[in-house]
Amino acid sequence: AGTGLPLEQYQQQVSSGFEGTLTLQDAQGEDFLIASRHVLLSGTQAVTLLRYQRVSDALDGLRGRLFNLGFVALAIGIIGLAIIWLVARNMSTPLRTLAAKARLLGLGHLDIRADEHANDTAEMRDLGHAFNQMADAVEHSTRDLETQVSLRTAALENERAHLHTLVSSIPDLIWLKDADGV
C-alpha cells in the first residue's frame, strides 16, 4: 500500500487558489486522483479542500456504477419495447376488425357495418364512417341491380309467354318466303 498523498509534489504542481482535479503518484508509484476546491473564508483568509483517492479504488466504484447503469438501461429498454408492443397492438386491433368486416362484405353479407366506439381515434372513426357509407352504397346498388334483373326477367318471361301463345294458336305451319320464292 502507498504512503498516502505526496503533499510536496502537490504543492510544486499547483498554484495557490487552484481548483480542479489531477493525478499524482506516491513514492511507491501508486496513482492518486486528487480533487481540489479553493474556498474564501474572508477577504484575507482562504482554505483549500482536498479529496483524494487511489485511482484503482475510483475505477472500481465507477465499474460497479457502470454495471448498475447498464442493467437499468436494459430494464428500461425492455419495458419500453413492451409498452410499444402493447400500444401498437391496441392500435392495430380495430384495423384487423375492420378488415375482417370488409372480407365479410365482399362475401355478400350486405348487412355488415363498422362499429363506432367512443374511445376510437378520430382516424378510426373516419375510417369506420367511410366503410359504413361504402357498405350502404354497395347494398343499395346490389338491391337496385337485383330489382332491375327481376323486372327484366319478368319482361322476358312475358314475351316468352306471348310468343308461346302465338305459336300455339296458329293452326297451320306458316312458311315464309322471300321475293325470289326462297
Backbone bond lengths (Angstrom), bond angles and torsions (degrees), N, CA, C in turn:
res aa  C-N    CA-C-N  psi(-1)  N-CA   C-N-CA  omega(-1)  CA-C   N-CA-C  phi
1 A - - - 1.446 - - 1.505 109.63 -
2 G 1.306 117.08 151.96 1.460 122.26 -178.65 1.512 111.64 -75.22
3 T 1.328 114.36 169.17 1.454 119.35 -178.29 1.511 112.58 -88.28
4 G 1.315 117.71 -4.59 1.450 120.65 179.75 1.507 110.81 116.55
5 L 1.304 116.37 -167.36 1.459 122.97 -174.89 1.523 110.55 -72.47
6 P 1.306 117.77 129.74 1.476 120.67 176.38 1.527 110.04 -81.03
7 L 1.324 116.85 91.48 1.458 121.30 -174.18 1.526 112.57 -65.52
8 E 1.330 117.64 -36.52 1.467 119.03 179.64 1.532 110.18 -63.07
9 Q 1.323 116.95 -42.04 1.459 120.66 179.22 1.527 110.25 -64.99
10 Y 1.316 117.61 -37.22 1.476 121.97 178.79 1.520 109.35 -63.69
11 Q 1.340 117.48 -46.14 1.459 121.45 -178.32 1.524 111.60 -65.00
12 Q 1.323 117.83 -31.12 1.462 120.79 179.18 1.534 111.18 -73.03
13 Q 1.315 118.64 -32.23 1.468 121.84 -172.91 1.524 114.01 -91.77
14 V 1.313 118.33 -17.66 1.463 118.89 -176.73 1.522 110.07 -124.12
15 S 1.335 114.00 150.98 1.461 119.22 177.63 1.524 108.68 -95.51
16 S 1.296 115.28 167.89 1.453 121.09 178.86 1.529 109.36 -63.16
17 G 1.315 117.65 133.96 1.457 122.86 179.10 1.525 113.60 89.70
18 F 1.320 117.88 5.90 1.466 121.73 -179.21 1.531 110.36 -65.47
19 E 1.316 114.37 135.66 1.460 120.75 172.82 1.514 107.82 -128.54
20 G 1.343 117.37 131.67 1.460 121.35 178.59 1.514 111.01 152.02
21 T 1.324 114.66 -160.22 1.465 120.48 179.88 1.515 109.12 -128.53
22 L 1.332 116.20 150.41 1.453 122.24 174.00 1.519 109.09 -153.71
23 T 1.329 115.22 165.75 1.466 121.17 -179.32 1.525 108.10 -117.21
24 L 1.331 116.73 129.28 1.469 122.73 178.24 1.524 109.16 -129.75
25 Q 1.342 115.32 157.40 1.468 120.20 176.90 1.518 109.23 -108.49
26 D 1.352 115.05 145.67 1.455 119.11 174.07 1.528 108.51 -86.22
27 A 1.305 117.10 -174.80 1.467 122.04 -175.88 1.533 112.19 -62.14
28 Q 1.326 119.10 -28.32 1.458 122.57 179.53 1.536 112.25 -87.54
29 G 1.314 119.25 0.55 1.454 122.54 178.41 1.527 114.31 87.49
30 E 1.319 117.40 10.30 1.461 119.80 179.08 1.530 109.33 -83.23
31 D 1.347 115.74 133.22 1.461 121.33 -177.55 1.521 111.11 -81.03
32 F 1.345 114.66 138.42 1.454 122.49 175.86 1.522 108.73 -122.74
33 L 1.303 115.84 140.34 1.457 122.78 174.80 1.524 106.39 -99.67
34 I 1.358 115.73 125.34 1.454 119.90 -175.07 1.522 108.82 -122.25
35 A 1.336 116.65 127.86 1.464 122.69 175.33 1.518 107.05 -111.54
36 S 1.333 116.05 132.09 1.455 120.85 -175.19 1.525 109.58 -123.57
37 R 1.314 115.61 139.49 1.476 121.30 177.70 1.523 107.25 -136.92
38 H 1.320 115.98 124.21 1.460 122.25 -179.38 1.522 108.34 -96.33
39 V 1.333 117.86 122.72 1.460 122.43 -176.54 1.531 108.81 -121.13
40 L 1.347 116.17 123.43 1.457 121.06 175.86 1.524 109.28 -79.85
41 L 1.323 115.96 129.40 1.456 120.45 178.24 1.525 111.04 -94.91
42 S 1.314 115.91 -38.10 1.464 122.01 176.22 1.522 106.42 -153.17
43 G 1.294 118.47 -170.99 1.457 121.28 -179.08 1.519 113.39 -62.52
44 T 1.327 117.35 -29.08 1.472 120.39 -176.20 1.513 113.23 -115.73
45 Q 1.301 116.95 -7.84 1.469 119.06 -177.53 1.527 110.67 -119.09
46 A 1.359 114.13 145.19 1.467 121.21 178.67 1.512 108.07 -150.39
47 V 1.274 114.34 160.29 1.460 120.27 177.21 1.533 107.64 -135.95
48 T 1.319 115.72 144.11 1.465 120.69 176.98 1.516 107.36 -108.68
49 L 1.316 115.92 122.52 1.455 121.68 178.76 1.526 108.09 -94.61
50 L 1.318 115.84 131.94 1.464 121.23 179.83 1.522 109.31 -119.36
51 R 1.312 114.39 138.36 1.475 120.69 172.77 1.511 105.26 -128.78
52 Y 1.308 116.44 120.25 1.454 118.48 -179.63 1.515 110.50 -129.81
53 Q 1.323 113.73 153.20 1.459 121.08 -176.08 1.529 107.57 -156.97
54 R 1.322 115.23 147.55 1.468 118.59 175.08 1.537 108.41 -61.57
55 V 1.315 116.30 139.41 1.466 121.24 179.70 1.526 109.70 -59.86
56 S 1.323 117.52 -39.77 1.475 120.49 -179.73 1.534 111.00 -63.05
57 D 1.336 117.33 -39.04 1.468 119.81 177.55 1.529 110.91 -67.13
58 A 1.337 117.65 -40.39 1.467 121.11 179.50 1.533 110.53 -64.71
59 L 1.335 115.83 -41.43 1.463 118.82 179.56 1.523 111.93 -68.33
60 D 1.327 117.55 -36.31 1.472 119.75 176.81 1.517 110.52 -61.15
61 G 1.328 116.14 -43.24 1.465 119.70 177.85 1.524 111.66 -63.28
62 L 1.333 116.81 -40.51 1.464 120.60 178.51 1.521 111.55 -66.28
63 R 1.331 116.93 -39.16 1.469 119.71 179.01 1.531 110.67 -62.11
64 G 1.321 116.71 -42.23 1.465 120.34 177.60 1.515 111.66 -63.11
65 R 1.329 116.20 -42.42 1.463 120.12 178.84 1.522 111.24 -68.13
66 L 1.334 116.89 -36.90 1.450 120.83 177.93 1.524 111.06 -64.30
67 F 1.332 116.87 -41.42 1.465 120.65 176.68 1.530 110.00 -61.73
68 N 1.324 116.97 -46.15 1.468 120.41 178.75 1.521 111.32 -62.09
69 L 1.340 116.95 -41.43 1.463 121.15 178.82 1.529 110.50 -63.46
70 G 1.340 117.35 -41.50 1.466 120.78 177.43 1.513 111.64 -62.52
71 F 1.321 116.68 -42.13 1.464 120.77 178.99 1.530 110.82 -63.71
72 V 1.331 116.85 -42.93 1.471 120.93 179.00 1.529 110.19 -65.19
73 A 1.336 117.23 -41.83 1.471 120.60 178.89 1.525 110.51 -62.83
74 L 1.321 117.47 -41.23 1.462 120.71 177.73 1.529 110.77 -63.16
75 A 1.323 117.32 -44.06 1.462 120.87 179.48 1.532 110.56 -63.32
76 I 1.334 117.29 -42.85 1.467 120.47 178.88 1.525 109.87 -64.12
77 G 1.328 117.26 -39.82 1.463 120.92 178.26 1.518 112.08 -62.11
78 I 1.326 117.27 -44.42 1.463 121.00 179.55 1.524 110.61 -64.84
79 I 1.317 116.88 -43.65 1.466 120.63 178.70 1.531 109.76 -63.23
80 G 1.343 116.89 -42.13 1.460 120.81 178.83 1.521 111.94 -61.62
81 L 1.329 116.97 -43.42 1.468 120.23 178.04 1.528 111.44 -64.04
82 A 1.316 116.56 -38.67 1.465 119.74 178.33 1.536 110.55 -64.26
83 I 1.314 116.62 -41.22 1.471 120.29 178.65 1.529 110.01 -65.19
84 I 1.323 117.27 -43.32 1.473 120.74 178.63 1.517 110.04 -61.38
85 W 1.330 118.07 -42.86 1.458 121.65 179.59 1.533 110.89 -62.07
86 L 1.325 116.84 -44.13 1.467 120.07 179.46 1.526 111.65 -64.35
87 V 1.314 116.93 -43.50 1.468 120.27 179.68 1.527 110.07 -64.15
88 A 1.337 116.74 -44.43 1.468 119.92 179.57 1.526 110.81 -62.75
89 R 1.322 116.22 -39.60 1.466 119.61 179.17 1.525 110.72 -64.80
90 N 1.328 116.75 -43.72 1.466 120.30 179.09 1.519 111.59 -65.10
91 M 1.329 117.11 -31.68 1.461 119.91 179.30 1.518 111.60 -76.88
92 S 1.334 118.04 -31.42 1.464 119.98 -176.13 1.528 112.64 -87.64
93 T 1.309 118.99 -18.04 1.466 120.94 -179.57 1.525 112.40 -58.92
94 P 1.337 120.26 -47.04 1.477 118.89 177.94 1.531 112.38 -62.44
95 L 1.328 117.32 -33.52 1.464 119.68 178.15 1.528 111.50 -67.40
96 R 1.336 116.12 -42.06 1.471 119.12 177.72 1.521 110.54 -63.77
97 T 1.328 117.62 -39.24 1.467 121.55 178.12 1.518 110.70 -63.15
98 L 1.332 116.93 -44.87 1.461 120.90 179.32 1.528 110.83 -65.32
99 A 1.326 117.97 -37.63 1.469 120.94 177.70 1.527 110.43 -63.78
100 A 1.326 117.64 -39.95 1.467 120.57 177.48 1.530 110.23 -63.97
101 K 1.321 117.09 -39.73 1.474 119.94 178.62 1.527 110.61 -66.94
102 A 1.325 117.57 -36.22 1.468 120.91 177.26 1.531 110.45 -64.10
103 R 1.337 116.80 -39.59 1.471 119.63 176.98 1.525 110.77 -63.73
104 L 1.332 118.40 -40.35 1.464 121.43 178.03 1.525 110.83 -65.00
105 L 1.324 116.64 -41.21 1.465 120.25 177.24 1.523 109.71 -61.14
106 G 1.321 116.85 -41.24 1.455 121.11 178.27 1.516 113.16 -64.75
107 L 1.324 116.78 -26.16 1.466 121.13 177.94 1.524 112.44 -83.49
108 G 1.331 117.65 -0.03 1.457 120.41 175.65 1.510 115.43 105.71
109 H 1.301 118.69 3.54 1.473 121.42 176.53 1.527 107.65 -82.09
110 L 1.320 115.58 85.29 1.461 120.70 -171.79 1.521 113.81 -74.61
111 D 1.323 118.38 -7.80 1.463 121.10 179.99 1.539 112.01 -91.22
112 I 1.315 118.16 1.51 1.468 122.28 -178.64 1.523 109.52 -72.40
113 R 1.324 115.90 132.65 1.459 121.92 176.36 1.528 108.48 -138.14
114 A 1.326 115.34 155.11 1.469 121.20 176.57 1.523 109.27 -76.11
115 D 1.321 115.86 139.19 1.460 120.94 175.95 1.522 108.78 -80.34
116 E 1.302 115.65 142.98 1.459 119.85 177.09 1.522 108.29 -109.58
117 H 1.350 114.52 125.06 1.462 121.17 -179.34 1.523 109.11 -116.70
118 A 1.291 116.23 142.43 1.466 121.32 -178.32 1.526 111.28 -65.26
119 N 1.346 118.06 -29.31 1.460 119.89 -177.02 1.527 112.89 -89.00
120 D 1.343 118.15 4.97 1.468 121.04 175.85 1.521 109.94 -69.99
121 T 1.320 115.40 153.20 1.460 119.62 174.93 1.524 109.16 -71.17
122 A 1.310 116.40 163.16 1.465 121.10 179.66 1.529 110.18 -59.44
123 E 1.315 116.84 -38.09 1.461 120.44 179.68 1.521 111.25 -65.02
124 M 1.340 116.77 -42.02 1.468 120.10 179.81 1.527 110.48 -67.75
125 R 1.340 117.84 -36.95 1.463 119.86 176.62 1.526 110.28 -64.26
126 D 1.353 116.84 -42.67 1.466 120.42 177.39 1.520 111.17 -62.31
127 L 1.318 116.97 -43.31 1.460 120.98 179.83 1.522 110.87 -65.12
128 G 1.324 117.87 -42.05 1.465 121.45 177.44 1.514 111.66 -63.60
129 H 1.337 116.41 -41.24 1.467 120.78 178.72 1.537 110.02 -64.08
130 A 1.321 116.62 -43.77 1.470 120.62 178.70 1.535 110.59 -63.98
131 F 1.323 116.77 -38.93 1.476 120.31 178.00 1.524 109.89 -62.87
132 N 1.327 116.66 -44.68 1.464 120.41 -179.54 1.528 111.56 -64.35
133 Q 1.335 117.55 -38.87 1.464 120.24 176.08 1.533 110.51 -62.89
134 M 1.338 115.79 -43.05 1.461 119.73 178.66 1.527 110.30 -63.52
135 A 1.324 117.70 -43.32 1.464 121.35 179.99 1.525 110.33 -63.17
136 D 1.331 116.91 -40.79 1.476 119.96 176.30 1.523 110.84 -60.98
137 A 1.336 116.78 -44.27 1.470 120.48 -179.37 1.529 110.79 -65.09
138 V 1.334 117.32 -41.33 1.469 120.43 178.27 1.520 110.10 -63.57
139 E 1.334 117.00 -43.96 1.459 120.63 179.91 1.537 110.46 -63.07
140 H 1.325 117.26 -45.06 1.468 121.67 179.96 1.527 110.45 -62.74
141 S 1.325 117.03 -45.89 1.471 120.54 179.74 1.519 111.32 -63.35
142 T 1.312 116.56 -40.82 1.471 120.32 179.65 1.521 110.17 -64.97
143 R 1.334 117.07 -43.54 1.466 120.23 179.37 1.544 110.12 -63.84
144 D 1.327 116.99 -42.56 1.475 120.29 178.12 1.521 110.50 -61.85
145 L 1.312 116.42 -44.49 1.465 120.06 179.77 1.521 110.92 -63.54
146 E 1.323 117.10 -41.77 1.469 120.26 178.13 1.528 110.39 -63.16
147 T 1.325 117.54 -39.21 1.469 121.35 178.48 1.526 109.83 -64.71
148 Q 1.329 117.27 -45.10 1.463 120.74 178.99 1.526 111.74 -62.83
149 V 1.332 117.21 -41.11 1.467 120.81 178.12 1.529 109.81 -63.91
150 S 1.328 117.03 -41.71 1.472 120.32 178.94 1.520 111.05 -63.31
151 L 1.332 117.20 -44.50 1.464 120.64 178.76 1.530 111.25 -63.27
152 R 1.308 117.34 -43.64 1.467 120.39 179.75 1.521 110.94 -67.37
153 T 1.313 117.04 -38.81 1.465 120.51 177.61 1.528 109.90 -63.02
154 A 1.339 117.20 -42.18 1.469 120.43 178.42 1.525 110.60 -64.51
155 A 1.329 117.54 -40.15 1.461 120.76 178.83 1.529 110.70 -64.24
156 L 1.309 116.54 -43.53 1.474 120.44 177.73 1.534 110.92 -63.74
157 E 1.283 116.38 -38.60 1.469 120.29 178.85 1.526 109.60 -65.35
158 N 1.323 117.51 -41.59 1.468 120.88 176.88 1.525 111.01 -61.71
159 E 1.345 117.13 -43.71 1.468 119.96 177.93 1.516 111.22 -63.48
160 R 1.297 117.35 -42.36 1.461 121.06 179.06 1.529 109.94 -61.80
161 A 1.330 117.23 -44.13 1.459 120.89 179.57 1.535 110.33 -64.24
162 H 1.314 117.19 -40.66 1.464 121.16 178.82 1.533 110.43 -63.22
163 L 1.301 116.62 -46.28 1.471 119.83 178.46 1.526 111.11 -64.40
164 H 1.297 117.09 -38.23 1.458 120.84 178.09 1.537 109.76 -62.97
165 T 1.324 116.17 -42.03 1.457 120.38 178.00 1.523 110.67 -63.07
166 L 1.309 116.93 -44.00 1.457 120.54 178.61 1.523 112.11 -61.09
167 V 1.278 115.60 -48.46 1.466 119.64 -179.04 1.520 109.68 -64.85
168 S 1.292 118.69 -38.40 1.466 121.97 -178.66 1.525 111.24 -70.65
169 S 1.326 119.00 -28.84 1.464 121.19 -175.91 1.529 112.68 -87.68
170 I 1.269 120.86 -12.50 1.462 122.49 177.21 1.521 107.54 -78.44
171 P 1.352 115.49 121.55 1.467 117.78 -175.05 1.525 112.78 -72.87
172 D 1.258 117.49 -38.13 1.466 119.00 -176.26 1.525 108.90 -117.44
173 L 1.278 112.25 161.05 1.447 119.02 178.71 1.520 108.80 -74.64
174 I 1.270 118.22 132.05 1.456 122.91 -178.09 1.522 107.44 -102.18
175 W 1.372 112.06 129.82 1.464 117.51 177.71 1.513 108.53 -103.92
176 L 1.230 116.21 128.89 1.460 119.64 177.09 1.521 108.89 -100.43
177 K 1.333 114.32 131.90 1.443 119.49 177.33 1.498 108.15 -129.07
178 D 1.279 114.93 151.18 1.455 118.19 177.59 1.533 108.44 -88.81
179 A 1.341 117.93 -172.38 1.468 122.44 -175.65 1.527 112.50 -64.63
180 D 1.306 118.70 -24.55 1.459 122.23 179.14 1.520 111.78 -86.56
181 G 1.282 117.02 -2.71 1.467 121.57 -179.82 1.508 114.05 87.52
182 V 1.257 115.48 12.34 1.468 118.00 179.35 1.489 110.53 -96.21
